[in-house]
Amino acid sequence: MSEVSNSDTPLRTTFKISLNGKTVSIATVGQAYQFITNLSSVEWMEFRSLHADAVSCLQSAAGDAMLTVQATNALRALFIRAKLL
């Protein structure tokens, strides 16, 4: 879904994640979608259900900005469980 990764729809918060010594800011649906789908599926294996939920919510939010609250909450749950926040 290339349109999802190009979405400029803002999330309800900006996530600042430290990855390999660099801080990555995630502020839009597209940035979040790229971040969680560009990593290997093996890296998300432990969090498969939360990852699938976040991907689904981001896909929905790309088409309907009213769903950014759910997408933000799904990302927050995934990032906290993965100890990225």
Legacy VTK file of the C-alpha trace (Angstrom):
# vtk DataFile Version 3.0
C-alpha trace
ASCII
DATASET POLYDATA
POINTS 85 float
0.000 0.000 0.000
2.193 2.794 -1.241
-0.512 5.406 -0.561
-0.331 4.619 3.156
3.429 5.180 3.282
2.941 8.521 1.497
0.213 9.739 3.871
0.859 13.128 5.477
-2.012 12.705 7.927
-0.644 13.748 11.333
-0.783 11.386 14.272
-2.107 12.683 17.598
1.434 12.773 18.982
5.002 12.705 17.709
6.878 9.593 18.765
10.593 10.054 19.359
12.334 6.687 19.242
16.014 6.083 19.871
17.263 3.560 17.326
20.918 2.649 16.866
22.014 5.782 18.702
19.879 8.103 16.571
16.542 9.641 17.426
13.796 8.985 14.908
10.714 11.221 14.962
7.448 9.745 13.781
4.721 12.336 13.328
2.579 11.157 10.397
0.680 8.044 9.386
3.067 7.545 6.469
6.194 7.797 8.623
4.765 5.337 11.143
3.698 2.900 8.426
7.143 3.013 6.809
8.838 2.511 10.182
6.864 -0.551 11.225
6.716 -2.183 7.790
10.318 -1.612 6.668
11.731 -3.630 9.549
11.889 -7.366 9.047
8.794 -9.299 10.064
11.084 -11.424 12.247
11.847 -8.325 14.331
8.130 -7.879 15.046
7.413 -11.611 15.540
7.174 -11.338 19.333
4.633 -8.529 18.971
2.756 -10.011 15.985
-0.752 -9.155 17.201
0.098 -5.587 18.223
2.017 -5.082 14.961
-0.890 -6.335 12.848
-3.288 -4.080 14.757
-1.040 -1.036 14.249
-0.651 -1.739 10.515
-4.415 -2.110 10.126
-5.119 1.092 12.063
-2.559 3.032 10.021
-4.082 1.785 6.773
-7.498 2.928 7.954
-6.199 6.304 9.178
-4.546 6.975 5.816
-8.018 6.956 4.279
-9.887 8.613 7.141
-8.120 11.158 9.365
-10.757 10.638 12.075
-9.089 7.283 12.791
-5.734 8.772 13.794
-6.600 8.447 17.495
-6.931 4.667 17.148
-3.775 4.492 15.031
-1.821 6.545 17.574
-3.036 4.331 20.418
-2.138 1.151 18.499
1.362 2.490 17.782
1.834 3.541 21.398
0.877 0.045 22.605
3.280 -1.564 20.116
6.178 0.765 20.910
5.735 0.451 24.675
5.536 -3.354 24.521
8.616 -3.437 22.269
10.360 -1.091 24.746
10.972 1.543 22.077
9.374 4.267 24.203
LINES 1 86
85 0 1 2 3 4 5 6 7 8 9 10 11 12 13 14 15 16 17 18 19 20 21 22 23 24 25 26 27 28 29 30 31 32 33 34 35 36 37 38 39 40 41 42 43 44 45 46 47 48 49 50 51 52 53 54 55 56 57 58 59 60 61 62 63 64 65 66 67 68 69 70 71 72 73 74 75 76 77 78 79 80 81 82 83 84
